[in-house]
Amino acid sequence: MRRLYAYAWLEDFVLLYPVYAVLFTETGLSAAQISSLFVIWSVTAFALEIPSGLWADLFSRRRLLVLAPLFTGTGFALWTWWPSYPAFAAGFVLWGAGTALRSGTFQALAYEELSRAGARNDYARVIGRTESLAASAELAATALAAPVIALGGPLAVGAASVAVTLLCALTGATLPDHRSRPAAASAPEPAAPPRPLSEPDAAGDTDAGESGQRGYREVLAEGLREVRGSPGALRALLFVSLITGVTALDEYVPLLARDTGVAPGTVPLLVLLVTGGCVVGGWLAGRGARYAPLVLAAGACCLAAGALPGHPAGLALVAVAFGVFQWTMALADARLQSAVSDRARATVTSMAGFGSEVVAVLVFASYALGSLSAGPALIFAVAAVPYLLIAVSDFRQ
């Protein structure tokens, strides 16, 4: 698992993350142009989310995890050495493609390798820790970005980011990928529970076997059949989509922190507190799963109680809430993986990712609409309601 952890950490240890918006403005881009870049990014991720899952089920997942950071790194290189609107747009297309290639693929590979090692029940803990490490990498990148840009300017930050993506790709090349050989098309594998992996081929990659026996339509049909035919799979997919999508609210934490009346310099510290809660929640994933509905309901209450008073101290409860949500997302992901088979695992996971993106867009739109008549405190408190509804609907299988 160390290689999975290293991959997850390197993937988000990107010094460009906290400063790329500044780079865009210094290049002369207007707010409207920057917004259009974000639209390009989102559209690319939407368009490639499910196709990337199909590729991961047809071809080597390890190779896709090598390609993903290379796509992203190429985009960062364009930003660094040819800063202009066309280069930024192309970079976001490449970044969106890299994100889509990773989405679903990483989870599917991790689950199958754990299953092969007889440690399937450790998936929630492992995937939670990868998310925790990714968050800690973002914190480290944010801390290092300022001194690096002070010493070497945007070029140094960009070059360092490209170098990290290359290291991530190299790490991806070392990941195991012992795929089971596909069963005959006439004998589809049941969706749940997933069966143990059969003996892998000598090379560890199954590109030829998989693509030779199955096509895109067949894999997509298998994924849809598993979701429709297994109530557990459909329920898990909906939970992942809802929980992950609603948590897109974290993009507005800086606004909630600022609304408490603290000095501008204190806002990043409060945001850091909430990020720390996510790190802890991810690290604790896999423990206490039987209490999931109760824990999720408690997290929703913490969100409302921490946001409503509009006091800086309330951000501590908000941090607890987001830690709970991070913990719950790992658990939901684990239940989705256990409800589907390897033949369409990445495809179904990408369906959940697509659903999460749709929910996230609804969250963004709802926040924008709500902001016309309410402040961040009330909006965050209202956002606790979906989590309470999910908890009441009984998260347990």
C-alpha positions as CSV (number, residue, x, y, z in Angstrom):
1,M,0.0,0.0,0.0
2,R,3.0,2.3,0.4
3,R,3.1,2.8,-3.4
4,L,-0.6,3.7,-3.5
5,Y,0.0,6.2,-0.6
6,A,3.0,7.7,-2.4
7,Y,1.0,8.1,-5.6
8,A,-1.9,9.8,-3.9
9,W,0.5,12.2,-2.1
10,L,2.5,13.1,-5.1
11,E,-0.7,13.6,-7.2
12,D,-1.7,16.6,-5.0
13,F,1.7,17.9,-4.0
14,V,1.4,20.6,-6.7
15,L,2.8,24.0,-5.9
16,L,0.7,25.6,-8.7
17,Y,-2.6,24.8,-7.0
18,P,-2.6,27.8,-4.6
19,V,-1.2,30.3,-7.1
20,Y,-2.4,29.4,-10.6
21,A,-5.3,31.9,-10.4
22,V,-2.7,34.6,-9.6
23,L,-0.6,33.5,-12.6
24,F,-3.7,33.9,-14.8
25,T,-4.3,37.4,-13.7
26,E,-0.7,38.4,-14.0
27,T,-0.8,37.2,-17.6
28,G,-3.6,39.7,-18.2
29,L,-6.7,37.4,-18.1
30,S,-10.0,39.0,-17.0
31,A,-12.3,37.4,-14.5
32,A,-14.6,36.3,-17.4
33,Q,-11.7,34.6,-19.1
34,I,-10.7,32.8,-15.9
35,S,-14.2,31.6,-15.4
36,S,-14.3,30.3,-19.0
37,L,-11.2,28.3,-18.2
38,F,-13.0,26.7,-15.3
39,V,-15.9,25.8,-17.5
40,I,-13.5,24.2,-20.0
41,W,-12.0,22.2,-17.1
42,S,-15.5,21.0,-15.9
43,V,-16.8,20.1,-19.3
44,T,-13.7,18.0,-20.1
45,A,-14.0,16.1,-16.8
46,F,-17.7,15.6,-17.4
47,A,-17.2,14.3,-21.0
48,L,-14.4,11.9,-20.1
49,E,-15.6,10.6,-16.7
50,I,-17.6,7.5,-17.9
51,P,-15.4,6.8,-21.0
52,S,-12.3,6.7,-18.7
53,G,-14.0,4.1,-16.5
54,L,-14.7,2.0,-19.6
55,W,-11.0,2.3,-20.6
56,A,-10.0,1.2,-17.1
57,D,-12.1,-1.9,-17.3
58,L,-10.9,-2.8,-20.8
59,F,-7.2,-2.0,-20.5
60,S,-4.5,-1.9,-17.9
61,R,-5.4,0.3,-14.9
62,R,-1.8,0.8,-14.1
63,R,-1.1,2.3,-17.5
64,L,-3.9,4.7,-17.1
65,L,-2.6,5.8,-13.7
66,V,0.8,6.4,-15.4
67,L,-0.8,8.5,-18.2
68,A,-3.0,10.6,-15.8
69,P,-0.3,12.6,-14.2
70,L,1.6,12.9,-17.6
71,F,-1.5,14.6,-19.1
72,T,-1.7,16.9,-16.1
73,G,2.0,17.6,-16.1
74,T,1.9,18.5,-19.8
75,G,-0.8,21.0,-19.1
76,F,1.2,22.6,-16.3
77,A,4.2,22.8,-18.7
78,L,2.1,24.7,-21.2
79,W,1.1,27.1,-18.4
80,T,4.7,27.5,-17.2
81,W,6.6,28.0,-20.5
82,W,3.9,29.4,-22.8
83,P,1.6,31.5,-20.6
84,S,-1.3,32.6,-22.7
85,Y,-5.1,32.0,-22.8
86,P,-4.8,29.2,-25.5
87,A,-2.1,27.5,-23.4
88,F,-4.2,27.8,-20.2
89,A,-7.2,26.4,-22.0
90,A,-5.3,23.5,-23.4
91,G,-3.8,22.9,-20.0
92,F,-7.2,22.7,-18.4
93,V,-8.3,20.2,-21.1
94,L,-5.3,18.1,-20.3
95,W,-5.8,18.4,-16.5
96,G,-9.4,17.4,-16.9
97,A,-8.4,14.4,-19.0
98,G,-5.8,13.4,-16.4
99,T,-8.4,13.7,-13.6
100,A,-10.9,11.6,-15.5
101,L,-8.3,8.9,-16.2
102,R,-7.6,8.6,-12.5
103,S,-11.2,8.8,-11.4
104,G,-12.5,5.3,-10.9
105,T,-9.3,3.7,-12.0
106,F,-7.4,4.3,-8.8
107,Q,-10.3,2.9,-6.6
108,A,-10.8,-0.1,-8.8
109,L,-7.1,-1.0,-8.8
110,A,-6.8,-0.5,-5.0
111,Y,-9.9,-2.7,-4.3
112,E,-8.8,-5.5,-6.6
113,E,-5.3,-5.6,-5.3
114,L,-6.5,-5.7,-1.7
115,S,-9.0,-8.4,-2.6
116,R,-6.3,-10.4,-4.2
117,A,-4.2,-10.1,-1.0
118,G,-7.2,-11.2,1.1
119,A,-7.6,-7.7,2.7
120,R,-10.8,-6.6,1.0
121,N,-12.2,-5.3,4.3
122,D,-9.3,-2.9,4.6
123,Y,-10.4,-0.9,1.6
124,A,-12.2,1.8,3.5
125,R,-9.2,2.4,5.7
126,V,-6.8,2.4,2.7
127,I,-8.8,4.7,0.5
128,G,-9.5,7.0,3.4
129,R,-5.8,7.3,4.1
130,T,-5.0,8.1,0.5
131,E,-7.5,11.0,0.6
132,S,-6.0,12.1,3.9
133,L,-2.5,12.0,2.4
134,A,-3.7,13.9,-0.6
135,A,-5.1,16.7,1.6
136,S,-1.9,16.8,3.6
137,A,0.0,17.1,0.3
138,E,-2.1,20.1,-0.6
139,L,-1.3,21.7,2.7
140,A,2.4,21.1,2.2
141,A,2.2,22.5,-1.3
142,T,0.4,25.6,-0.1
143,A,3.1,26.2,2.6
144,L,5.9,25.8,0.1
145,A,4.5,27.8,-2.7
146,A,5.1,31.2,-1.1
147,P,8.9,30.7,-0.5
148,V,9.4,29.0,-3.8
149,I,7.7,31.7,-5.8
150,A,9.6,34.3,-3.8
151,L,12.9,32.7,-4.7
152,G,12.3,31.7,-8.3
153,G,9.1,33.2,-9.4
154,P,6.2,31.5,-11.3
155,L,8.8,29.6,-13.4
156,A,10.1,27.8,-10.4
157,V,6.7,26.9,-9.1
158,G,5.6,25.6,-12.5
159,A,8.8,23.6,-13.1
160,A,8.4,22.0,-9.6
161,S,4.8,21.1,-10.3
162,V,5.8,19.4,-13.6
163,A,8.6,17.5,-11.9
164,V,6.1,16.2,-9.3
165,T,3.8,14.9,-11.9
166,L,6.7,13.0,-13.5
167,L,7.5,11.5,-10.1
168,C,3.8,10.6,-9.7
169,A,3.8,8.8,-13.1
170,L,7.0,6.9,-12.2
171,T,5.3,5.8,-9.0
172,G,2.3,4.8,-10.9
173,A,4.4,2.5,-13.1
174,T,5.4,0.6,-10.0
175,L,1.8,-0.1,-8.9
176,P,0.6,-3.7,-9.0
177,D,-2.0,-4.6,-11.5
178,H,-2.9,-8.3,-11.3
179,R,-6.2,-8.4,-13.1
180,S,-8.4,-11.4,-13.3
181,R,-8.9,-12.9,-16.7
182,P,-12.3,-12.0,-18.1
183,A,-15.0,-14.6,-18.1
184,A,-16.8,-15.6,-21.2
185,A,-19.4,-13.2,-22.4
186,S,-22.1,-15.9,-22.1
187,A,-21.5,-16.2,-18.4
188,P,-21.6,-12.8,-16.8
189,E,-20.2,-12.5,-13.3
190,P,-22.7,-11.6,-10.5
191,A,-22.5,-8.1,-9.2
192,A,-22.2,-8.9,-5.5
193,P,-20.4,-10.0,-3.7
194,P,-17.2,-9.6,-5.8
195,R,-15.4,-12.9,-6.3
196,P,-11.7,-13.3,-5.4
197,L,-9.2,-12.6,-8.2
198,S,-8.1,-15.6,-10.3
199,E,-4.5,-16.1,-11.2
200,P,-3.0,-13.2,-13.2
201,D,-1.1,-13.6,-16.4
202,A,2.7,-13.4,-16.3
203,A,2.9,-9.8,-17.4
204,G,0.5,-8.5,-14.9
205,D,-1.4,-6.5,-17.6
206,T,-4.5,-7.9,-19.4
207,D,-4.9,-5.4,-22.3
208,A,-5.0,-7.9,-25.0
209,G,-7.2,-10.4,-23.3
210,E,-9.7,-7.8,-22.1
211,S,-10.0,-5.8,-25.2
212,G,-10.0,-8.8,-27.4
213,Q,-13.1,-10.3,-25.7
214,R,-15.0,-7.3,-24.8
215,G,-15.9,-3.9,-26.3
216,Y,-16.9,-0.6,-25.0
217,R,-20.6,-1.3,-25.4
218,E,-20.4,-4.6,-23.6
219,V,-18.5,-3.1,-20.6
220,L,-21.0,-0.2,-20.4
221,A,-23.9,-2.7,-20.6
222,E,-22.3,-4.7,-17.8
223,G,-22.0,-1.7,-15.6
224,L,-25.6,-0.6,-16.2
225,R,-26.8,-4.2,-15.7
226,E,-24.9,-4.4,-12.4
227,V,-26.4,-1.1,-11.1
228,R,-29.9,-2.0,-12.2
229,G,-29.7,-5.6,-11.1
230,S,-28.3,-5.1,-7.6
231,P,-30.2,-2.9,-5.2
232,G,-27.0,-2.7,-3.1
233,A,-25.0,-1.4,-6.0
234,L,-27.5,1.2,-7.0
235,R,-27.9,2.3,-3.3
236,A,-24.1,2.6,-2.9
237,L,-23.7,4.5,-6.1
238,L,-26.4,7.0,-5.1
239,F,-24.8,7.4,-1.6
240,V,-21.4,8.1,-3.1
241,S,-22.8,10.6,-5.6
242,L,-24.8,12.4,-3.0
243,I,-22.2,12.5,-0.2
244,T,-19.3,13.4,-2.4
245,G,-21.3,15.9,-4.4
246,V,-22.7,17.8,-1.4
247,T,-19.2,18.1,0.1
248,A,-18.3,20.4,-2.7
249,L,-19.6,22.9,-0.2
250,D,-16.0,23.0,1.1
251,E,-15.2,25.4,-1.7
252,Y,-17.1,28.1,0.3
253,V,-15.4,27.5,3.6
254,P,-13.2,30.7,3.1
255,L,-16.3,32.7,2.7
256,L,-17.8,31.2,5.9
257,A,-14.5,32.0,7.7
258,R,-14.4,35.6,6.4
259,D,-18.0,36.1,7.5
260,T,-17.1,35.5,11.1
261,G,-15.5,38.9,11.2
262,V,-11.9,37.8,11.6
263,A,-8.9,39.7,10.1
264,P,-8.1,38.7,6.5
265,G,-4.9,37.1,7.6
266,T,-6.8,34.8,9.9
267,V,-9.1,33.3,7.2
268,P,-6.4,30.9,5.9
269,L,-5.8,29.6,9.4
270,L,-9.5,28.8,9.8
271,V,-9.5,27.1,6.4
272,L,-6.5,25.2,7.5
273,L,-8.4,24.0,10.6
274,V,-11.2,22.6,8.4
275,T,-8.7,21.0,6.1
276,G,-7.1,19.4,9.1
277,G,-10.4,17.9,10.0
278,C,-10.6,16.3,6.6
279,V,-7.2,14.8,7.0
280,V,-8.1,13.3,10.4
281,G,-11.4,12.0,9.1
282,G,-9.7,10.3,6.1
283,W,-7.1,8.8,8.3
284,L,-9.8,7.3,10.6
285,A,-11.8,5.8,7.7
286,G,-12.6,2.1,8.1
287,R,-13.3,2.3,11.8
288,G,-16.8,2.2,13.4
289,A,-18.6,1.5,10.2
290,R,-21.6,0.0,12.1
291,Y,-22.3,3.5,13.5
292,A,-22.3,5.3,10.2
293,P,-25.8,6.7,10.3
294,L,-25.3,8.0,13.8
295,V,-21.9,9.5,13.0
296,L,-23.1,11.1,9.8
297,A,-26.1,12.7,11.7
298,A,-23.7,14.0,14.3
299,G,-21.5,15.5,11.6
300,A,-24.5,17.2,10.1
301,C,-25.4,18.7,13.5
302,C,-21.8,19.9,14.0
303,L,-22.0,21.6,10.6
304,A,-25.1,23.5,11.5
305,A,-24.1,24.3,15.1
306,G,-20.6,25.5,14.0
307,A,-21.8,27.7,11.2
308,L,-25.0,29.4,12.6
309,P,-23.4,31.4,15.4
310,G,-21.1,33.2,13.0
311,H,-18.2,33.0,15.5
312,P,-14.6,31.9,14.6
313,A,-14.7,29.2,17.3
314,G,-17.6,27.6,15.4
315,L,-15.1,26.6,12.7
316,A,-13.8,23.9,15.0
317,L,-17.2,22.2,14.8
318,V,-17.3,22.7,11.1
319,A,-13.9,21.0,10.9
320,V,-15.3,18.0,12.8
321,A,-18.2,17.9,10.4
322,F,-16.0,17.8,7.3
323,G,-13.9,15.2,9.0
324,V,-17.0,13.1,9.4
325,F,-18.0,13.7,5.8
326,Q,-14.5,12.6,4.6
327,W,-14.8,9.4,6.8
328,T,-18.3,8.7,5.4
329,M,-17.2,9.2,1.8
330,A,-14.5,6.5,2.2
331,L,-17.1,4.1,3.7
332,A,-19.5,4.8,0.9
333,D,-16.8,4.1,-1.7
334,A,-16.0,0.8,0.1
335,R,-19.6,-0.3,0.0
336,L,-19.8,0.6,-3.7
337,Q,-16.7,-1.5,-4.5
338,S,-18.0,-4.5,-2.6
339,A,-21.3,-4.4,-4.5
340,V,-19.8,-4.6,-8.0
341,S,-17.6,-7.1,-9.9
342,D,-14.2,-6.4,-11.4
343,R,-15.5,-6.7,-14.9
344,A,-17.2,-3.2,-14.7
345,R,-15.8,-1.9,-11.4
346,A,-14.1,1.2,-12.8
347,T,-17.1,1.9,-15.1
348,V,-19.5,1.9,-12.2
349,T,-17.1,3.9,-10.0
350,S,-16.9,6.5,-12.8
351,M,-20.7,6.6,-12.9
352,A,-20.7,7.5,-9.3
353,G,-18.0,10.2,-10.0
354,F,-20.2,11.6,-12.8
355,G,-23.2,11.7,-10.4
356,S,-21.0,13.5,-7.8
357,E,-20.1,16.1,-10.4
358,V,-23.8,16.7,-11.2
359,V,-24.6,17.0,-7.5
360,A,-21.7,19.4,-7.0
361,V,-23.0,21.6,-9.8
362,L,-26.4,21.7,-8.1
363,V,-24.6,22.7,-4.9
364,F,-22.8,25.5,-6.6
365,A,-26.0,26.7,-8.2
366,S,-27.9,26.4,-4.9
367,Y,-25.2,28.4,-3.1
368,A,-25.3,31.1,-5.7
369,L,-29.1,31.3,-5.4
370,G,-29.1,31.2,-1.6
371,S,-26.5,33.9,-1.4
372,L,-29.0,36.4,-2.9
373,S,-30.9,36.4,0.4
374,A,-28.7,34.7,3.0
375,G,-25.2,34.7,4.3
376,P,-22.7,31.8,4.4
377,A,-23.7,30.9,8.0
378,L,-27.3,30.1,7.1
379,I,-26.4,28.4,3.9
380,F,-24.0,26.1,5.6
381,A,-26.6,25.3,8.2
382,V,-29.2,24.5,5.6
383,A,-26.6,22.3,3.8
384,A,-26.6,20.0,6.9
385,V,-30.1,18.9,5.9
386,P,-29.1,16.5,3.0
387,Y,-26.6,14.8,5.3
388,L,-29.3,14.3,7.9
389,L,-31.7,12.9,5.3
390,I,-29.0,10.4,4.1
391,A,-28.3,9.4,7.7
392,V,-32.1,8.9,8.4
393,S,-32.4,6.7,5.2
394,D,-30.1,4.2,7.0
395,F,-26.7,4.1,5.4
396,R,-26.2,0.5,6.5
397,Q,-26.5,-2.2,3.8
